[in-house]
Amino acid sequence: MFTEDFNPAQRLATEVWPRCHAVGLAVPDAETYANTQEVDHHIETMTICPSITAWCPACGLVGNWPGMCWESEAKPTRKRKGHSGIA
């Protein structure tokens, strides 16, 4: 739950968006959200609750903040080529 004095517009204005590295997200109005193409809807890798629908004016992506700005510090793990995993 956000605190009573939380100002979403003020907080989003300082957010750095990892996709295009622009500074400043905005809360989209209904028209902006409706006109966003499906390819510009961000699918988060994790869910954070509560969240706010946010829009990047620079690249046009819409998603749920703060999950859309979260970047994993852990590198993805993959099986080595040619490794069957059988000992």
C-alpha positions as CSV (number, residue, x, y, z in Angstrom):
1,M,0.0,0.0,0.0
2,F,1.3,3.5,-0.9
3,T,1.4,6.1,1.9
4,E,-1.2,8.8,1.9
5,D,1.3,11.5,0.9
6,F,2.5,9.5,-2.1
7,N,2.4,11.5,-5.3
8,P,2.5,9.2,-8.4
9,A,3.1,11.9,-11.0
10,Q,6.0,13.3,-9.0
11,R,7.6,9.9,-8.4
12,L,7.2,8.8,-12.0
13,A,8.7,12.0,-13.3
14,T,12.1,11.0,-11.8
15,E,12.0,7.3,-12.9
16,V,14.6,6.1,-15.5
17,W,13.1,3.7,-17.9
18,P,15.6,0.9,-18.8
19,R,14.1,0.3,-22.3
20,C,15.1,3.6,-23.8
21,H,16.9,5.2,-20.9
22,A,14.6,8.3,-20.9
23,V,14.0,10.0,-17.6
24,G,10.4,10.5,-16.7
25,L,7.3,8.3,-16.9
26,A,3.7,9.6,-16.8
27,V,0.3,8.3,-15.8
28,P,-1.5,7.8,-19.1
29,D,-4.9,9.2,-19.7
30,A,-7.7,6.9,-21.1
31,E,-7.1,8.0,-24.7
32,T,-3.4,7.5,-24.6
33,Y,-3.8,4.0,-23.1
34,A,-6.5,3.1,-25.6
35,N,-4.3,4.2,-28.5
36,T,-1.3,2.2,-27.4
37,Q,-0.6,-0.7,-29.7
38,E,-0.4,-4.2,-28.2
39,V,3.3,-4.5,-28.9
40,D,3.8,-1.4,-26.7
41,H,2.3,-3.1,-23.6
42,H,5.1,-4.2,-21.3
43,I,4.8,-7.6,-19.8
44,E,6.6,-7.6,-16.5
45,T,8.9,-10.4,-15.4
46,M,7.6,-10.0,-11.9
47,T,4.5,-8.6,-10.2
48,I,4.7,-5.9,-7.6
49,C,1.6,-5.0,-5.7
50,P,0.4,-2.2,-5.6
51,S,1.4,-0.8,-8.9
52,I,0.5,2.1,-11.1
53,T,-0.1,2.1,-14.9
54,A,2.7,4.2,-16.4
55,W,3.6,5.4,-19.8
56,C,6.9,6.4,-21.3
57,P,6.4,9.5,-23.5
58,A,9.8,8.9,-25.2
59,C,9.2,5.4,-26.6
60,G,5.4,5.0,-26.0
61,L,5.5,1.8,-23.8
62,V,2.8,1.3,-21.2
63,G,3.2,-1.0,-18.2
64,N,2.8,-1.4,-14.5
65,W,5.2,0.6,-12.4
66,P,7.4,-0.3,-10.5
67,G,7.6,-3.8,-12.1
68,M,8.3,-2.4,-15.5
69,C,11.5,-0.7,-14.3
70,W,12.8,-3.6,-12.3
71,E,16.0,-5.2,-13.7
72,S,17.2,-8.4,-12.3
73,E,20.7,-8.3,-10.8
74,A,21.1,-12.1,-11.4
75,K,22.2,-13.1,-14.8
76,P,20.0,-15.8,-16.5
77,T,21.4,-19.3,-16.3
78,R,21.5,-21.6,-19.3
79,K,22.7,-25.1,-19.9
80,R,26.1,-25.3,-21.5
81,K,26.0,-26.5,-25.1
82,G,26.7,-30.2,-25.4
83,H,26.0,-30.7,-21.7
84,S,23.3,-33.3,-21.2
85,G,23.2,-33.0,-17.5
86,I,23.8,-36.7,-17.1
87,A,26.8,-37.7,-15.0
